[in-house]
Amino acid sequence: MSQSPTPLRLVNKHTGEVLELLRKCDRGQMILQLQGTLPPHQEGPPLHIHQFEDEDGSVTAGTLSAIIGDRTITAGPGESVTLPRGVPHRWWNGGDAPLAFHGTVRPLADLDRYLQAIFEVVNAGPKGRPPVFYMAHLVLRHRHTQSVLLMPAPLQAVVFRTAVLIGTLLGRYKGKDWPGCPDRCAGAPTAFAHKSDPLTEPTAELL
């Protein structure tokens, strides 16, 4: 009998957030299973959008607060939260107890590879100041599937394209040892994969 592989484990050294990610083929569709924890009074990700993926989750401990479009919600143990594709959202733990949750993303586009790169880049810089050359590179290469709303979209496009151009001229993207390098961010392993399953590795979005 096949055993499920070890999930991809991501840790944010600044906030203590932990995510464990595992791909799975469900009725011919690739999905992403995730579970995570976040310490009290810590922020999760900034405002962002998943263009093609719906995210459904449940709180197992603590309290999750979130902004979803124009709504602000709070969910406790046993309560569910839906983060639809195309809707700006962010979440955090404003409570006094650790937050724990699990969820599913479907259909999977590239969220696992994107998160893997995000955690690498965030951990490579001081808290609140991820290295701009590497953040710009990953945001641009995932721009058709994931959007992070750090500034107005037209300004962000100009700033990040300029940063990537300068970073390229400075040789910041040579080799495979730089934070968020796409060659090293292959995403989560797949549980119970079979030869009849669809491809599990989405086509990489290149600059």
ZALO-813333 format. One record per residue: x negated, y, z negated of N, C-alpha, C in turn. Coordinates in steps of 0.1 Angstrom, whole numbers, plus 5000, padded with zeros to 4 digits. Layout:
N
XYZXYZXYZ
...
END
This chain:
207
499249885000500050005000499150125000
499550225008498650345010498850434997
497750494993497750594982497750734987
498450824981498450964985497051024982
496551104992495251164989495251264978
494151304973494051414963494451544970
495451624964495851754970494651854970
494751944979493852054980494152144968
493052164960493252244947492552384949
493352494947492852624949492952694935
491952774932491952844919491452984921
492253084916491953224917491153254904
489853284905489053304893489453434885
490153524892490453654886491753644878
492753574883494053564876494353434869
493553334873493853194867494853124874
495453174885496353104893495752974899
496552864898496152734904497252684914
496852644926497752584935497252454940
498052354941497752224946498652204958
498052174970498752164982498552024989
499651974995499551845001500551845013
500051815025500951795036501751665036
502851665042503651535043504551545056
504651435063505551425074506951385069
507951465071509251445066510251445077
510751325081511751315092511251385105
509951355108509351405120508851545120
508951605108508551745106507451755096
506351835099505351845089505751955079
505651925066505952015056504752025046
504752125037503752145027504352135014
503952045005504352034992503352114983
503852184974502952264965503452264951
502452274942502752304928501652394922
502052474913501152574908501452624894
500452694889500652754876500052894876
500552984868500053124867500153164852
498953214846499053254832499953374830
500253404817501153514814500653644819
501553734823501253874827500253884838
500353794848499453794859500253814872
499653884881500253904894499953784903
500953744912500753644922500253724935
500653684946500153744959500853884961
500153964969500854094972502054074982
502754174985503854164994503454105007
504154005012503753935024504953865031
504753825043505853755051505253635057
506053525057505853405064506753415077
506153415088506853435101507753315105
507253195102507953075107508252975097
507953005084508052905074509052945063
509852855059510752875047510152815035
510252885024509652825011510752815001
510952694996511952674985511152614973
511452664961510752624949511652614937
511152554927511752544914510752574902
511252644892510452674881510552564871
509452514866509452404856509052454842
508452564841508052624828507852774830
508152854820507952994820508953064828
508553184833509553274840508853324853
509453314864509053374877509853494880
509153604883509853724888509453744902
510353794911510053804925510853914931
510253984941510954074950511053994963
512353984968512653924980513454014988
512854074998513554185006513854294997
515154334995515554444987516054394973
515854264970516354214957515154184948
515354204935514454164924515154054916
514453934915515053824908514153774896
514753704887514053634877514553494876
513653394875514053254874513353184863
514053104855513453024844513452874847
513052794838513052654840514352594845
514152514856515352444862515952534872
515552654874516152744884515352734897
516052754908515352754921515252894927
514252904936514053024943513852994958
514453074967514253054981513553174987
512553154995511753265001511853245016
512853305023513053275037512053335046
511853275057510953325068511353465072
510353545075510653685080511053785070
511153745057511553835046510353875037
510053995036508954035027509253995013
508153935006508353894992507053894985
507153894972505953874963506553824950
505653764942506053714929505053724919
505453714906504453734895505053664882
504153664872504553614859504553724849
505653784846505753894837506053844822
506153714820506453664807505353634798
505553584786504553564776504053414776
504653334785504253194786503753164800
502953054801502453024814503652984823
503453014836504452984846503952854853
504952764855504652644863505752624873
505452584885506452574896506052464906
507052424914506752334925507652374936
507252344949508052374960507652314973
508452344983508152284997508252405007
507352395017507352485028507652405040
508652455048508952385060509452475071
509152455084508152355088506752425087
505752345084504452395081503852455094
503352575094502652635105501152635101
500752725092499352725088499152785074
500152775066500052835053498952775044
498752645045497752585037496352635041
496052645054494752705058494552845055
495652925056495653065052495453085038
496053005029495853025015494452975011
493952875017492552835014491552945017
491753015028490853125032491053245022
492353275019492653385010491953364996
492053244991491453214978489953234978
489353184989487853204991487453344991
488153424999487853565000488053644987
489153614981489453684968488453654958
488053524957487053484947485653544950
485453584962484053634966483853774962
484853844957484653984954485154014940
485054144935485554174922487054174922
487654174910489154164909489754284916
490654264925491354374932490554434944
489454374946488554434957487954314965
488754244973488254134981487354194992
486254134997485454185007486154215020
486154335024486954385035486654315048
485354285051485054215064485754085065
485754005054486253875055487853875053
488353965046489853975045490354015058
489754115065490154155078490154045088
489053965088488953845097490153755096
490453715083491453605081492853665084
493053795081494353855083494653865098
493653895106493853915120493953775127
493253675123493353545130494653475126
495353515115496553455112497753545114
497553655122498453765123499853725129
499853615137501153575143501953485134
501453435123502153345115502353405100
501353475096501353535082501053675082
501853755074501553905074501453945059
500354005056500154065043500354215044
501254275036501654415037500854505028
499554525031498654605022498754745025
499254785038499354925042500254915054
500755035059501555035071500954955082
501754875089501254785099500354845110
500754955116499855015126498455055120
498455115108497255155102496355035098
497054925093496354805089495654745101
496354745113495854685125494554755129
494554885129493354965133492254945123
492554945110491554935100490854795100
491654695101491154555101490354525114
490854575126490154545138488854615138
488754735133487554815131486554735122
487154685111486254615101485654485108
486454415116485954295122484954325133
485154435140484154475150482854515143
482854585132481654625125481054495119
481854415113481354295107480654205117
481254195129480554115140479254175143
479154305145477854375148476854355137
477354345125476354325114476054185111
476654095119476353945117476953885105
478053945100478753885088479453755091
479653715103480453595106479553485113
478353495111477453385116477453265107
477353145113477253025105478652995099
478552905089479852865082479852885067
478952975062478852995048479553115043
480153195052480853315047482253285042
482753365033484053345026485153345036
485953235036487153225045486853185059
485653135061485253085074486252985079
486852995091487852905096487352765098
486052745101485552605102485652535089
485652605078485652535065487052535058
487952605064489352615059490252525067
490252395065490952305074492352275068
492652325056493952305050494052185041
495252145037495552035028495451905035
495151795028495251665034496651625036
496851515044498251475047498551345040
499651335033500051215025500751115035
500350985034501050885041501250915056
500150955062500150985076500150855084
500850845095500950735104500650775118
500250675127499950715140501050775148
502350745143503450805150503850945146
503150995135503451125130502951225141
503651345141503151455149501751505145
501151585153499851645149500051725136
499051705127499151775114498251895114
497451915124496552035123497052135134
497652245130498152345139496952405147
497252455158496252515166495752645159
494452655158493852775151494152895159
494453005152494653135158493353205158
492853225170491553295171491653435174
490653515171490653655174490453685188
END
